[in-house]
Amino acid sequence: MAQINDMAGVKSQYARTTGLNTRIFLHDKYSENRQPFGDWIVGHYVIPRGSRVLELGCGTGVMWRGHLDLVDGSELILSDFSQAMLDAARQNLGDQPNVRYERIDIQKIPYPDESFHVVIANMMLYHAPDLDGAIREARRVLKPGGRFYCATFGEHGHNWHIAQMLAEYGVRWETAAPFTLQNGAARLSACFSHVERIDREDALRVTDAGDLADYVLSCVGISGLEGMTRERLSGIFQTKMTHGALRLPKEYGLFICQ
């Protein structure tokens, strides 16, 4: 089974944008909370004019679409360890005079101490093999009084519910992660004196079982999928539907650290 923080599996998962786009699509199409997750996260950012901002693990950059006004008069560095993700981010956001795209590993950030007013690492810290080291690096490059934003998932969200549905078929999903809403504050408190957790209310209401099958097949951290075709997964999910839909509670939130 590919572990959620096994770098070989993670690099394979993010070598192309296809899998990430599949997961984004599911949330965009079926989330009951119609405010996009990225808009919800960005809505919590405080970025004073003249700031230097570093985002680690920016992915395809879609969270910044329509929000680059937040960094008017500031410098934004969008980084990822995957060149494919950086290429997609550049395509999505274009070349801006105050935006740079850099390939960076959060475990070894190539900047001096106290370089940034804001550091962001959304939905990615659980992938770091050395989580505590990654958090220390984010703290190291943050200026005094700066803010560190990091979104993550909870331990009993939609993936946990999907795992329950597939357990009888021998499918196992790694639901215990090194950085979740439940354990994240304790890990962050080792480096930050103030850690605030903000939860988002939401759920998925999936009406096309094929879309959910595509989502499952795009994820790491799953074992027992050998022989599980898209058609078979779709059939299993179809039998679980009530009144033509599957409702899967989500558990996501954001930590704001100073």
N, C-alpha and C positions, 0 to 999 in steps of 0.2 A: 504494500500500500504506500502511495506517495504521501509523505508527511507534509503538513501545511507549511512547515519551516525547513523542508528539505530543498536546498538550493537547486539541485539538479532538476527536480520535479517542477519547482517554481519557475526556473528559467525556461523549461520546456513549455509550461503553460502560457508564459507571457512572451515567448519568442515571436508570436504572431498576435494580431489584435482580434482574431476571429472569436476566440473563447470569451474574452472580456466583453466584446460587443454582444455576444449571446446573453451573457448574464445581465448586462445593462438593459438589453431589450426586454427581458422578462420583468424587471422592476418598472421600467417605463410604461409598459403596457398594462400591468395588472395591479399596481399598487393602489390601495384604497386612498391613501393620502396623496392627493394629486399634485401637491407641491413637490417638484423633483428633489430627490435626495441631495444632489449637488447644490441646488439653490438653498436648501435648508442649512447645509453646512456653511456655505459661503456667507449666508445671512448673519452668522455669528462672528465673522471676522472683524477685528478692529485693526485697521492698517493706516496709521498716521501718514500724511503726505511726507515724502522724503524718506520713506522706509526702504530697507533692503529686505526682500522676502525670498525665502528658499522653500520650494515645495519638493519633497522627496517622494518618489513613487508617484509621479503625476499621471501615469497611465496615458490615456488618449487626450487628456487635457480638457475633456468636455465640461468639467465643473466650472471652468473659467469662461465658458462660452456665454457672452452677454454680461460678464462681470469684470471685464478688464478695466472698466472705469474706476474700480476700487484701487488700482495701482497707478492711476494718473499721477505723475510727479514722483513716482517711486520706481524701484527696480525689482523685477520679478525674474527669478531663475527657476525654470521648470526642469526637474531632473527625474531620471529613471535609470535603472540598470539595463533596461531593454532598449536597444536602438530602434526597434520596430515601434515601440510605444512613443518614443520621442518624435519619430517621423510622423506618426499619426497626430500627435499633439500639434506639431508645426503645421500640418495640413489643416487641422481643425481651427486653429487660432491665427495662422498666418504669421508673417514676420512683422514684429512690432519694435519700435525703437527702444523700448524699455523692457523687452522680454528676451531672455536668452534660454536656449535649450542645451542641457548638459547631461552627459552620462555619468551618474554618480551612484556609488554604493553607500547606503546610509551607515554602514559599519566602518567606513573610512572616508569621511567627508573631506574633500581637498581644499578646505578653507581654514584660515586662522581662527583662534578663539575670538568670541564676541564679534562675529562678522555680520550678524543679521538681527533685525528688529523682530521679525516674525519667521518662524519655521513651521512647516505643515507636513504631516505624514499621515494621510488618510487611508484607511483600509489596507494597510501594508505592514504594520509593525509585527503582526503575528507570523509573517514570512521570514523575519530575521533570525538566522540561526543563533546569533548572540544578541538576544533581545535587550538585555541590560546594557550591553556595550553600545547598541544602536541608540538607546535612550540617552546614554552619556554623551554620545557624539552630537545628538540634536541639542542637548543642553550646552555643550562646549561652544558651539558656534553661535549661540544665542546671546545677545547683548543683555546686560543687567536691566531688568524691568520689561524685557521682551516677552512675547507670548508664543507658546508651542501648542498647536492644534493637532489633534489626532483622533479621527473617527474610527470606530470598530463595531463589531457585532457582539451580541450576547450569546450565551450558551444554550438558550432554549428558543431560538428563533425558527425561521422557516426551514433551515437545513436540518435542525433537530427533528422537526415534524416529518420532513421527507424521509429521514433515516428511520423513524418509527414505522412508516408505511412500508419500507422496503426490507425491514429486518427479517420478516418471515421468508424472504427469498434468498437469504444469505448475504445480502448486501450490507456492508458496514461503512459508516461515515465517521471520520474523525471529528467528533464534536468538541473535544477538549482542546483548546488552543492556548498558546502561551500568553496571548494578549486579548482579553475580552472585556466587556463592560463589568463583569464580576470581579476580575482580578487585576484589571488595568490600573486602577488608582493606587494599589499597593506598589506596583512596579514603578509607576511614575513618581511616587512620593519619595523614593530614594534619591531623586535628583532635583525635585521641585518642591518648594515650600507651600505652594498653593495649587491644588488640583480640584477642578470643578467638573462634575459629570452632568451632562444634559441628555435626556432620553427623548427619542422621537416615537410618536404613536403612529403605528402603521401595520398593515397586513397585506398579503397577496390574495387576490381572488382570481384564480386561474380558471379560464373556461376552455382552453385548448390544451389537452393533455400532451400533444406533441411538443408544444413550446416548453413544457416542464421537463419532458424527456431530453430535449436539446440542452437545457440548463444543466441537468444532472451530468450528462456526458461531457460537459465543458469544464467540470470542476476537478480539482485534485482532492486528495484526502479520502478517496473512496476505494474500497476493496469489494470483490465479489461481483463485479460487473461483467466478468468474462461470459460471453454468450448472451448478455443483456443487450439486445438490439434496441434501436429507437422504437420500433414497432411494439416490442414486448413491454418496454417501459411505459409507452403510451397506453397500452391496454390495461396495465396495472393501475395507472393513475385514473383511467376512465372509470374503473370499478369503484374507486374511492370517492367519486364525485357525488354531491348532493344537489339536486335541482340544477344540474349542469355546471357545477362549479366546485372547485377545491379552495377552501379558505385556509391560508397558512399564516399565522401570526408572525410578524417580523420583530426583531429585537436589535435595534441599532441606536447608536448614540455618539456623543462627541465629548472628548476630554479637552478642557482648556487649562493650560498650565502656565504658571509664572514662577 
